[in-house]
Amino acid sequence: MFLRNCWYVAAWSHEVGQEPLGRTLLNEPVVLYRTEDGDPVALEDRCCHRGLPLSLGTVEGRRLRCAYHGLLFDRDGACAEVPGQSRMPPGSAVRSYPLVERAGWVWIWMGEEAPDESLLPDWWWMDHPDWKTVPGNNGKPLHSRCSHRLIVDNLLDLSHLTFVHTDTIGNDEITRFPCRTEREARLVRMERLMPAVEPPPFYKAAGGFAGKVDRWQIVEAILPCYVDVDVGCTEVGRGALDGDRVQGTAFHVPNCPTPETGRTTHHFYAHTRLFRTDSAEMDEVFRTDFLRVFHEDLEIMEAQQRVFDSRPDAPLVDINVDAPALTFKRMHEDALEAETGARTAA
Ligand SMILES: [Fe+2]
């Protein structure tokens, strides 16, 4: 079961063009294409005539033609032409989905309520000229054979860096510091501030730090499953831990793990940094070293998914570092219950 009255990332903007792109989102087959005017369109990826995926068809101007019998669909999903007949049969339409393009991503609204742009995350720095964004996984969603909920859990608990990412961003210092959890209407914030600690290998190299650093990890998870990871290090005593986090090796990792199914995910993410923004070498570190970091997580989460699939009801215990993820889980369940309740009532 998924939250539906919210936006999900459907594709990177550059993935959507004149060639139709078929992608399953929230268990529904969707076809994405761009009209000749450059507007992205999302339709149900199933012709209403004989069910062929429309992603096998061809874009004609603003419309999409089915590859089987040539039915032509408008961007609103209405059938505009049935070759060989002038009458449109009743019900000859496919579902169309509202889209917005923001920060290099195409966002889709698959809910029944009217789309609400105020629900998009305000990640303004992603396309701000002072910041440098390097798309994750070379600008393709990282296909993950695990639930999107496991990805959110992973990102809300960065104590795992100590054990999973030892040659890049993890070291023993992290688990010495407890995390703080804050809850807002649609958001859970995890904050871990680490004064005067040893920097792990990535930060030592990227920031050129000779000695100890002040390090921060601030993760905001927003309904349905957006997660911004705000992390960095500075030299000790520069005020970073009092809130001045636009210095040192400051960067964000915005994540949108969009459910493909309940057990598979299109994980969209990027790295947006405020240091060495002109450095091609730094771009490459984010492109390659951090892809390795994401694959280290993927291996863990896919293994967890396999265990949950084989023993779904086996009990689990919770530890202190789970507080942010458990808070978000409750928030997500409450939202799901409210949405399902409203749908049933309607
Ligand atoms: Fe990780």
Boltz pocket constraint, residues with backbone or C-beta under 6 A from the ligand:
constraints:
  - pocket:
      binder: B
      contacts: [[A, 154], [A, 160], [A, 161], [A, 164], [A, 165], [A, 293], [A, 297]]
      max_distance: 6.0
